[in-house]
Amino acid sequence: MDLWNWYQNNYLIVVVFLCLGVLLPVVALSLGKLLRPFKPNPAKYTTFESGVEPFHDSRVQFNVRYYMFAILFVIFDVETVFLYPWAVAYEKLGIVALIEMLIFVFMLFIGLVYAWKKKVLKWT
């Protein structure tokens, strides 16, 4: 029975945090909507460009290479997030964890080679 109460308390903590995580933003946004001044004006809905009247379309086209570099950066940045705890606990994990991490790094290396072959990393 003691173990059951322990599980029940852990689930209760999760439920409380989930309720708080939903309730706090809803309350904050509702209070903000109730307390803010409401003064509609057509000028408020126009595009603002440093005090200058907009004279062309506000959408800017950019090269998709920037996006690809950003995605690759995020992928390899997340890789370091997974490598750090493994490196800290390496002595406790043993050879099996080393093999798993080598497989993980190898899969990332295959992804890097694939991106290289598709010329995603070519800047010009």
DSSP file with accessible surface (Angstrom, degrees, kcal/mol):
  #  RESIDUE AA STRUCTURE BP1 BP2  ACC     N-H-->O    O-->H-N    N-H-->O    O-->H-N    TCO  KAPPA ALPHA  PHI   PSI    X-CA   Y-CA   Z-CA
    1    1 A M     >        0   0  169      0, 0.0     4,-1.8     0, 0.0     5,-0.2   0.000 360.0 360.0 360.0 -29.9    0.0    0.0    0.0
    2    2 A D  H  >  +     0   0  138      1,-0.2     4,-1.6     2,-0.2     5,-0.1   0.891 360.0  50.2 -65.7 -39.6    2.9    2.3    0.6
    3    3 A L  H  > S+     0   0  108      1,-0.2     4,-2.3     2,-0.2    -1,-0.2   0.884 107.1  55.3 -65.3 -38.3    4.1    2.0   -3.0
    4    4 A W  H  > S+     0   0  146      1,-0.2     4,-2.5     2,-0.2    -2,-0.2   0.910 107.2  49.3 -62.0 -41.8    0.6    2.8   -4.2
    5    5 A N  H  X S+     0   0   65     -4,-1.8     4,-2.5     2,-0.2    -1,-0.2   0.873 108.7  53.9 -65.0 -36.3    0.5    6.0   -2.3
    6    6 A W  H  X S+     0   0  138     -4,-1.6     4,-2.0     2,-0.2    -2,-0.2   0.932 111.0  44.8 -63.5 -45.6    3.9    7.0   -3.7
    7    7 A Y  H  X S+     0   0  108     -4,-2.3     4,-2.3     1,-0.2     5,-0.2   0.908 112.5  52.5 -63.3 -41.6    2.7    6.5   -7.2
    8    8 A Q  H  X S+     0   0   95     -4,-2.5     4,-2.2     1,-0.2    -2,-0.2   0.918 108.8  49.5 -61.8 -41.4   -0.5    8.3   -6.4
    9    9 A N  H  X S+     0   0   91     -4,-2.5     4,-2.2     2,-0.2    -1,-0.2   0.891 109.7  51.8 -65.7 -39.4    1.5   11.3   -5.1
   10   10 A N  H  X S+     0   0   60     -4,-2.0     4,-1.9     2,-0.2    -1,-0.2   0.916 112.0  45.6 -64.2 -42.7    3.7   11.4   -8.1
   11   11 A Y  H  X S+     0   0  163     -4,-2.3     4,-2.6     2,-0.2    -2,-0.2   0.869 109.9  55.3 -67.0 -35.4    0.7   11.5  -10.5
   12   12 A L  H  X S+     0   0  104     -4,-2.2     4,-2.6    -5,-0.2    -2,-0.2   0.921 106.8  50.4 -62.8 -40.6   -0.9   14.1   -8.3
   13   13 A I  H  X S+     0   0   89     -4,-2.2     4,-2.5     2,-0.2    -2,-0.2   0.928 111.0  48.8 -63.5 -42.8    2.2   16.3   -8.7
   14   14 A V  H  X S+     0   0   79     -4,-1.9     4,-2.5     1,-0.2    -2,-0.2   0.932 111.8  49.1 -63.5 -43.1    2.1   15.9  -12.5
   15   15 A V  H  X S+     0   0   77     -4,-2.6     4,-2.7     1,-0.2    -2,-0.2   0.919 110.6  50.7 -64.3 -41.4   -1.6   16.7  -12.6
   16   16 A V  H  X S+     0   0   69     -4,-2.6     4,-2.7     1,-0.2    -1,-0.2   0.937 112.1  46.8 -62.4 -44.9   -1.1   19.8  -10.4
   17   17 A F  H  X S+     0   0  141     -4,-2.5     4,-2.6     2,-0.2    -1,-0.2   0.888 111.9  50.6 -66.0 -38.3    1.7   21.0  -12.7
   18   18 A L  H  X S+     0   0  114     -4,-2.5     4,-1.5     2,-0.2     5,-0.2   0.931 111.8  47.7 -63.9 -43.3   -0.3   20.4  -15.8
   19   19 A C  H  X S+     0   0   75     -4,-2.7     4,-3.3     1,-0.2     3,-0.2   0.923 114.1  46.5 -63.2 -43.6   -3.2   22.3  -14.4
   20   20 A L  H  X S+     0   0   76     -4,-2.7     4,-2.4     1,-0.2    -1,-0.2   0.892 108.9  55.9 -64.7 -39.2   -1.0   25.2  -13.4
   21   21 A G  H  < S+     0   0   50     -4,-2.6    -1,-0.2    -5,-0.2    -2,-0.2   0.793 117.9  34.1 -64.5 -28.5    0.7   25.1  -16.8
   22   22 A V  H  X S+     0   0  100     -4,-1.5     4,-1.5    -3,-0.2    -2,-0.2   0.852 119.8  49.2 -89.9 -41.6   -2.7   25.6  -18.5
   23   23 A L  H  X S+     0   0  101     -4,-3.3     4,-2.8    -5,-0.2     5,-0.3   0.905 104.2  56.2 -70.1 -42.8   -4.4   27.8  -15.9
   24   24 A L  H  X S+     0   0  111     -4,-2.4     4,-2.7    -5,-0.2     5,-0.2   0.932 110.1  42.9 -61.9 -48.0   -1.7   30.4  -15.4
   25   25 A P  H  > S+     0   0   65      0, 0.0     4,-2.7     0, 0.0     5,-0.3   0.918 115.0  51.2 -64.4 -37.1   -1.4   31.5  -19.1
   26   26 A V  H  X S+     0   0   80     -4,-1.5     4,-2.3     2,-0.2    -2,-0.2   0.938 113.7  44.1 -64.1 -44.8   -5.2   31.5  -19.5
   27   27 A V  H  X S+     0   0   65     -4,-2.8     4,-2.8     2,-0.2     5,-0.3   0.933 114.3  49.8 -65.1 -44.2   -5.6   33.6  -16.4
   28   28 A A  H  X S+     0   0   63     -4,-2.7     4,-2.2    -5,-0.3    -2,-0.2   0.927 114.0  44.4 -62.8 -44.0   -2.8   36.0  -17.4
   29   29 A L  H  X S+     0   0  133     -4,-2.7     4,-2.2    -5,-0.2    -1,-0.2   0.892 114.0  50.2 -68.7 -37.4   -4.1   36.5  -20.9
   30   30 A S  H  X S+     0   0   61     -4,-2.3     4,-2.1    -5,-0.3    -2,-0.2   0.929 111.8  47.3 -66.4 -44.1   -7.7   36.9  -19.7
   31   31 A L  H  X S+     0   0   90     -4,-2.8     4,-2.4     1,-0.2     5,-0.2   0.899 111.0  52.5 -63.4 -40.0   -6.7   39.5  -17.1
   32   32 A G  H  X S+     0   0   37     -4,-2.2     4,-1.8    -5,-0.3    -1,-0.2   0.905 109.6  48.7 -61.7 -40.1   -4.6   41.3  -19.7
   33   33 A K  H  < S+     0   0  143     -4,-2.2    -1,-0.2     1,-0.2    -2,-0.2   0.879 114.5  45.8 -68.2 -36.6   -7.6   41.4  -22.1
   34   34 A L  H  < S+     0   0  139     -4,-2.1    -2,-0.2     1,-0.2    -1,-0.2   0.862 118.1  41.1 -73.3 -35.2   -9.9   42.8  -19.3
   35   35 A L  H  < S+     0   0  140     -4,-2.4    -2,-0.2    -5,-0.2    -1,-0.2   0.693  92.6  94.1 -90.8 -20.3   -7.4   45.4  -18.0
   36   36 A R  S  < S-     0   0  142     -4,-1.8     2,-0.2    -5,-0.2    -4,-0.0  -0.391  81.8-106.2 -74.9 151.7   -6.0   46.8  -21.2
   37   37 A P        -     0   0  103      0, 0.0     2,-0.6     0, 0.0    -1,-0.1  -0.523  25.6-147.7 -74.9 143.9   -7.5   49.9  -22.8
   38   38 A F        +     0   0  155     -2,-0.2    -5,-0.0     2,-0.0    -2,-0.0  -0.901  35.2 148.5-116.5 101.2   -9.6   49.3  -25.9
   39   39 A K        -     0   0  153     -2,-0.6     2,-0.0     2,-0.1    -1,-0.0  -0.771  31.9-154.7-132.1  86.0   -9.4   52.3  -28.3
   40   40 A P        +     0   0   85      0, 0.0     3,-0.1     0, 0.0    -2,-0.0  -0.357  19.6 169.7 -66.6 141.3   -9.7   51.0  -31.9
   41   41 A N    >>  -     0   0   81      1,-0.1     3,-1.5    -2,-0.0     4,-0.5  -0.960  38.3-134.2-150.8 132.0   -8.1   53.2  -34.6
   42   42 A P  G >4 S+     0   0  105      0, 0.0     3,-1.0     0, 0.0     4,-0.2   0.820 105.3  63.0 -60.3 -27.9   -7.5   52.4  -38.2
   43   43 A A  G >4 S+     0   0   64      1,-0.2     3,-1.1     2,-0.2     0, 0.0   0.792  93.1  63.8 -67.7 -24.7   -3.9   53.7  -38.0
   44   44 A K  G <4 S+     0   0  135     -3,-1.5    -1,-0.2     1,-0.2     4,-0.1   0.747  98.4  55.2 -70.2 -22.1   -3.1   51.0  -35.5
   45   45 A Y  G << S+     0   0  173     -3,-1.0    -1,-0.2    -4,-0.5     2,-0.2   0.383  87.3  98.8 -95.0   4.9   -3.7   48.3  -38.1
   46   46 A T  S <  S-     0   0   83     -3,-1.1     2,-0.2    -4,-0.2    -3,-0.0  -0.538  85.6 -94.4 -87.8 159.8   -1.3   49.6  -40.7
   47   47 A T        -     0   0   74     -2,-0.2     2,-0.6     1,-0.0    -1,-0.1  -0.532  37.1-141.6 -73.1 136.1    2.2   48.3  -41.2
   48   48 A F        +     0   0  163     -2,-0.2     2,-0.3     5,-0.1     5,-0.1  -0.881  24.6 172.5-105.8 120.8    4.8   50.2  -39.3
   49   49 A E  B >  S-A   52   0A  53      3,-0.7     3,-1.9    -2,-0.6    -2,-0.0  -0.668  74.7 -61.2-125.5  73.6    8.2   50.8  -40.9
   50   50 A S  T 3  S-     0   0  110     -2,-0.3     3,-0.1     1,-0.3    -2,-0.0   0.856 104.0 -51.6  55.9  39.3   10.1   53.2  -38.7
   51   51 A G  T 3  S+     0   0   63      1,-0.3     2,-0.4     0, 0.0    -1,-0.3   0.481 112.9 118.1  82.1   1.3    7.5   56.0  -39.1
   52   52 A V  B <  S-A   49   0A  84     -3,-1.9    -3,-0.7     1,-0.0    -1,-0.3  -0.819  72.8-109.0-103.2 139.3    7.5   55.8  -42.9
   53   53 A E        -     0   0  150     -2,-0.4    -5,-0.1     1,-0.1     2,-0.1  -0.428  42.4-105.9 -62.5 134.2    4.4   54.9  -44.9
   54   54 A P        +     0   0   48      0, 0.0    -1,-0.1     0, 0.0     3,-0.1  -0.406  38.4 179.9 -65.0 137.7    4.8   51.4  -46.4
   55   55 A F        +     0   0  152      1,-0.1     2,-0.3    -2,-0.1    -2,-0.1   0.427  59.2  18.1-121.5  -3.9    5.5   51.6  -50.1
   56   56 A H  S    S-     0   0  115      0, 0.0    -1,-0.1     0, 0.0     2,-0.1  -0.927 100.1 -53.6-152.6-178.6    5.8   48.0  -51.2
   57   57 A D        -     0   0   85     -2,-0.3    -2,-0.1     1,-0.1     0, 0.0  -0.350  41.1-143.8 -63.5 136.5    5.1   44.5  -50.1
   58   58 A S        +     0   0   71      2,-0.1     2,-0.3    -2,-0.1    -1,-0.1   0.601  69.4 103.3 -81.6 -10.6    6.5   43.7  -46.7
   59   59 A R        -     0   0  192      1,-0.0     2,-0.5     2,-0.0    -2,-0.1  -0.568  57.7-158.1 -74.7 134.9    7.4   40.1  -47.5
   60   60 A V        -     0   0  121     -2,-0.3     2,-0.4     2,-0.0    -2,-0.1  -0.951   8.9-138.4-116.0 128.2   11.1   39.7  -48.1
   61   61 A Q        -     0   0  193     -2,-0.5     2,-0.3     0, 0.0    -2,-0.0  -0.671  25.9-177.5 -84.0 136.4   12.4   36.7  -50.1
   62   62 A F        -     0   0  142     -2,-0.4     2,-0.2     0, 0.0    -2,-0.0  -0.929  34.6 -89.7-131.5 160.4   15.5   35.1  -48.7
   63   63 A N    >>  -     0   0   70     -2,-0.3     3,-1.3     1,-0.1     4,-0.6  -0.436  27.3-136.3 -70.5 136.8   17.7   32.3  -49.9
   64   64 A V  H 3> S+     0   0   91      1,-0.3     4,-2.1    -2,-0.2     3,-0.2   0.715  96.1  78.8 -69.2 -14.5   16.7   28.9  -48.6
   65   65 A R  H 3> S+     0   0   84      1,-0.2     4,-2.6     2,-0.2    -1,-0.3   0.856  87.0  58.1 -62.7 -34.2   20.3   28.1  -47.8
   66   66 A Y  H <> S+     0   0  128     -3,-1.3     4,-2.1     1,-0.2    -1,-0.2   0.925 106.8  48.1 -60.2 -42.9   20.0   30.1  -44.6
   67   67 A Y  H  X S+     0   0  131     -4,-0.6     4,-2.5    -3,-0.2    -2,-0.2   0.915 110.8  50.4 -63.8 -42.7   17.2   27.9  -43.5
   68   68 A M  H  X S+     0   0   65     -4,-2.1     4,-2.5     1,-0.2    -2,-0.2   0.908 110.3  49.3 -65.0 -41.0   19.1   24.7  -44.3
   69   69 A F  H  X S+     0   0   73     -4,-2.6     4,-2.5     2,-0.2    -1,-0.2   0.903 110.9  51.1 -63.3 -40.0   22.2   26.0  -42.4
   70   70 A A  H  X S+     0   0   51     -4,-2.1     4,-2.5    -5,-0.2    -2,-0.2   0.927 110.3  48.4 -64.1 -42.6   19.9   26.8  -39.4
   71   71 A I  H  X S+     0   0   64     -4,-2.5     4,-2.5     2,-0.2    -2,-0.2   0.930 112.2  48.6 -64.1 -44.1   18.4   23.3  -39.5
   72   72 A L  H  X S+     0   0   25     -4,-2.5     4,-2.4     1,-0.2     5,-0.2   0.906 110.4  52.2 -63.8 -38.0   21.7   21.6  -39.7
   73   73 A F  H  X S+     0   0  134     -4,-2.5     4,-2.2     1,-0.2    -2,-0.2   0.936 110.0  48.3 -62.4 -44.4   23.0   23.8  -36.8
   74   74 A V  H  X S+     0   0   79     -4,-2.5     4,-2.6     2,-0.2     5,-0.2   0.921 110.5  51.8 -63.3 -42.0   20.0   22.8  -34.7
   75   75 A I  H  X S+     0   0   73     -4,-2.5     4,-1.7     1,-0.2    -2,-0.2   0.951 115.0  40.4 -60.6 -47.6   20.5   19.1  -35.4
   76   76 A F  H  X S+     0   0   55     -4,-2.4     4,-1.4     2,-0.2    -1,-0.2   0.786 112.7  55.7 -77.3 -22.3   24.2   19.2  -34.4
   77   77 A D  H  X S+     0   0   79     -4,-2.2     4,-1.3    -5,-0.2    -1,-0.2   0.909 107.8  48.7 -71.1 -40.1   23.5   21.4  -31.5
   78   78 A V  H  X S+     0   0   65     -4,-2.6     4,-1.7     1,-0.2    -2,-0.2   0.860 103.7  62.4 -66.5 -32.7   20.9   18.9  -30.2
   79   79 A E  H  X S+     0   0   28     -4,-1.7     4,-2.1     1,-0.2     3,-0.3   0.925 101.6  50.4 -57.8 -42.7   23.6   16.2  -30.8
   80   80 A T  H  X S+     0   0   73     -4,-1.4     4,-2.1     1,-0.2    -1,-0.2   0.854 104.2  58.7 -66.8 -29.8   25.8   17.9  -28.2
   81   81 A V  H  < S+     0   0   91     -4,-1.3    -1,-0.2     1,-0.2    -2,-0.2   0.884 111.2  41.9 -65.2 -35.6   22.9   18.0  -25.7
   82   82 A F  H  X S+     0   0  119     -4,-1.7     4,-0.9    -3,-0.3    -2,-0.2   0.804 113.5  52.9 -79.4 -30.0   22.7   14.2  -26.0
   83   83 A L  H  X S+     0   0   44     -4,-2.1     4,-2.5    -5,-0.2     5,-0.2   0.842  98.8  63.7 -74.1 -33.7   26.5   13.7  -25.9
   84   84 A Y  H  X S+     0   0  171     -4,-2.1     4,-2.1     1,-0.2     5,-0.2   0.950 104.0  42.7 -62.7 -52.1   27.1   15.7  -22.7
   85   85 A P  H  > S+     0   0   74      0, 0.0     4,-2.2     0, 0.0    -1,-0.2   0.891 114.3  53.6 -62.8 -33.6   25.1   13.5  -20.2
   86   86 A W  H  < S+     0   0   56     -4,-0.9    -2,-0.2     1,-0.2     7,-0.2   0.926 109.1  48.0 -64.1 -42.6   26.6   10.4  -21.9
   87   87 A A  H >< S+     0   0   59     -4,-2.5     3,-0.8     1,-0.2     4,-0.3   0.875 111.1  51.0 -67.1 -34.2   30.1   11.7  -21.4
   88   88 A V  H 3< S+     0   0  102     -4,-2.1     3,-0.3     1,-0.2    -1,-0.2   0.907 119.4  35.1 -69.5 -39.5   29.4   12.6  -17.8
   89   89 A A  T 3X S+     0   0   32     -4,-2.2     4,-1.5    -5,-0.2     3,-0.4   0.132  82.6 117.3-101.9  22.5   28.1    9.1  -16.9
   90   90 A Y  H <> S+     0   0   93     -3,-0.8     4,-1.8     1,-0.2     3,-0.3   0.893  71.8  53.5 -60.1 -43.3   30.4    7.2  -19.2
   91   91 A E  H  4 S+     0   0  186     -3,-0.3    -1,-0.2    -4,-0.3    -2,-0.1   0.863 112.2  45.2 -63.5 -33.4   32.1    5.2  -16.5
   92   92 A K  H  4 S+     0   0  190     -3,-0.4    -1,-0.2     1,-0.2    -2,-0.2   0.774 111.3  53.1 -79.4 -25.5   28.8    4.0  -15.0
   93   93 A L  H  X S-     0   0   87     -4,-1.5     4,-0.5    -3,-0.3     3,-0.4   0.825  89.7-165.8 -84.5 -35.0   27.3    3.1  -18.4
   94   94 A G  H  X  -     0   0   31     -4,-1.8     4,-1.3     1,-0.2     3,-0.2  -0.274  44.9 -34.4  85.9-164.9   30.0    0.8  -19.8
   95   95 A I  H  > S+     0   0  109      1,-0.2     4,-2.3     2,-0.2    -1,-0.2   0.801 127.8  62.6 -70.7 -29.9   30.7   -0.6  -23.2
   96   96 A V  H  > S+     0   0   90     -3,-0.4     4,-2.5     1,-0.2    -1,-0.2   0.928 104.6  48.1 -63.6 -42.3   27.1   -0.9  -24.3
   97   97 A A  H  X S+     0   0    9     -4,-0.5     4,-2.5    -3,-0.2    -1,-0.2   0.866 108.8  54.9 -66.2 -34.5   26.6    2.8  -24.0
   98   98 A L  H  X S+     0   0   43     -4,-1.3     4,-2.4     2,-0.2    -2,-0.2   0.936 109.5  46.4 -63.0 -44.3   29.8    3.4  -26.0
   99   99 A I  H  X S+     0   0   92     -4,-2.3     4,-2.3     2,-0.2    -2,-0.2   0.926 112.6  50.3 -64.4 -42.5   28.4    1.2  -28.8
  100  100 A E  H  X S+     0   0  123     -4,-2.5     4,-2.2     1,-0.2    -1,-0.2   0.912 111.8  47.7 -62.0 -41.3   25.0    3.0  -28.7
  101  101 A M  H  X S+     0   0   25     -4,-2.5     4,-2.8     2,-0.2     5,-0.2   0.880 109.1  53.3 -70.1 -35.9   26.7    6.4  -28.8
  102  102 A L  H  X S+     0   0  108     -4,-2.4     4,-2.5     2,-0.2    -1,-0.2   0.909 109.6  49.0 -63.8 -39.1   28.9    5.4  -31.7
  103  103 A I  H  X S+     0   0   95     -4,-2.3     4,-2.5     2,-0.2    -2,-0.2   0.926 111.7  49.9 -63.4 -43.5   25.8    4.3  -33.6
  104  104 A F  H  X S+     0   0   62     -4,-2.2     4,-2.0     2,-0.2    -2,-0.2   0.947 113.5  44.1 -60.8 -47.8   24.2    7.6  -32.8
  105  105 A V  H  X S+     0   0   54     -4,-2.8     4,-2.4     1,-0.2    -1,-0.2   0.889 111.8  54.4 -67.0 -37.0   27.2    9.6  -34.0
  106  106 A F  H  X S+     0   0  122     -4,-2.5     4,-2.4    -5,-0.2    -1,-0.2   0.910 107.0  50.6 -63.1 -41.4   27.5    7.4  -37.1
  107  107 A M  H  X S+     0   0  125     -4,-2.5     4,-2.0     2,-0.2    -1,-0.2   0.901 111.1  48.5 -63.8 -39.8   23.9    8.1  -38.0
  108  108 A L  H  X S+     0   0   29     -4,-2.0     4,-2.2     2,-0.2    -2,-0.2   0.894 109.5  53.0 -65.7 -37.2   24.5   11.8  -37.7
  109  109 A F  H  X S+     0   0  118     -4,-2.4     4,-2.7     2,-0.2    -2,-0.2   0.905 106.5  52.4 -64.4 -39.9   27.6   11.5  -39.8
  110  110 A I  H  X S+     0   0   86     -4,-2.4     4,-2.6     1,-0.2    -1,-0.2   0.916 109.1  50.7 -61.5 -41.0   25.6    9.8  -42.5
  111  111 A G  H  X S+     0   0   37     -4,-2.0     4,-2.3     2,-0.2    -2,-0.2   0.897 110.0  49.8 -62.9 -39.0   23.1   12.7  -42.4
  112  112 A L  H  X S+     0   0   53     -4,-2.2     4,-2.4     2,-0.2    -2,-0.2   0.924 111.2  48.2 -66.3 -42.2   26.0   15.1  -42.7
  113  113 A V  H  X S+     0   0   57     -4,-2.7     4,-2.8     2,-0.2    -2,-0.2   0.915 110.8  52.1 -64.3 -39.7   27.4   13.2  -45.7
  114  114 A Y  H  X S+     0   0  149     -4,-2.6     4,-2.0     1,-0.2    -2,-0.2   0.929 110.6  47.3 -61.6 -44.7   24.0   13.2  -47.3
  115  115 A A  H  <>S+     0   0    8     -4,-2.3     5,-2.6     1,-0.2     6,-0.6   0.889 112.4  50.5 -64.2 -37.8   23.6   16.9  -46.9
  116  116 A W  H ><5S+     0   0  177     -4,-2.4     3,-1.4     1,-0.2    -2,-0.2   0.924 110.5  48.4 -65.4 -44.4   27.1   17.4  -48.3
  117  117 A K  H 3<5S+     0   0  163     -4,-2.8    -1,-0.2     1,-0.3    -2,-0.2   0.834 108.8  53.4 -66.6 -32.8   26.3   15.2  -51.4
  118  118 A K  T 3<5S-     0   0  129     -4,-2.0    -1,-0.3    -5,-0.2    -2,-0.2   0.414 114.4-121.7 -79.8   1.4   23.0   17.1  -51.9
  119  119 A K  T < 5 +     0   0  140     -3,-1.4     3,-0.4    -5,-0.1    -3,-0.2   0.808  69.8 137.5  61.6  33.6   25.1   20.3  -51.9
  120  120 A V  S   <S+     0   0   31     -5,-2.6    -4,-0.2     1,-0.2   -51,-0.1   0.831  71.3  51.4 -72.8 -32.2   23.2   21.8  -49.1
  121  121 A L  S    S+     0   0   49     -6,-0.6     2,-0.6    -5,-0.1    -1,-0.2   0.484  82.5 107.2 -86.1  -1.8   26.4   23.0  -47.5
  122  122 A K        -     0   0  112     -3,-0.4   -57,-0.0     1,-0.2    -6,-0.0  -0.670  51.4-167.8 -80.6 120.5   27.6   24.7  -50.6
  123  123 A W              0   0  128     -2,-0.6    -1,-0.2   -58,-0.0   -58,-0.1   0.837 360.0 360.0 -81.8 -34.3   27.3   28.4  -50.1
  124  124 A T              0   0  129      0, 0.0    -2,-0.0     0, 0.0     0, 0.0  -0.405 360.0 360.0 -94.3 360.0   27.8   29.8  -53.6
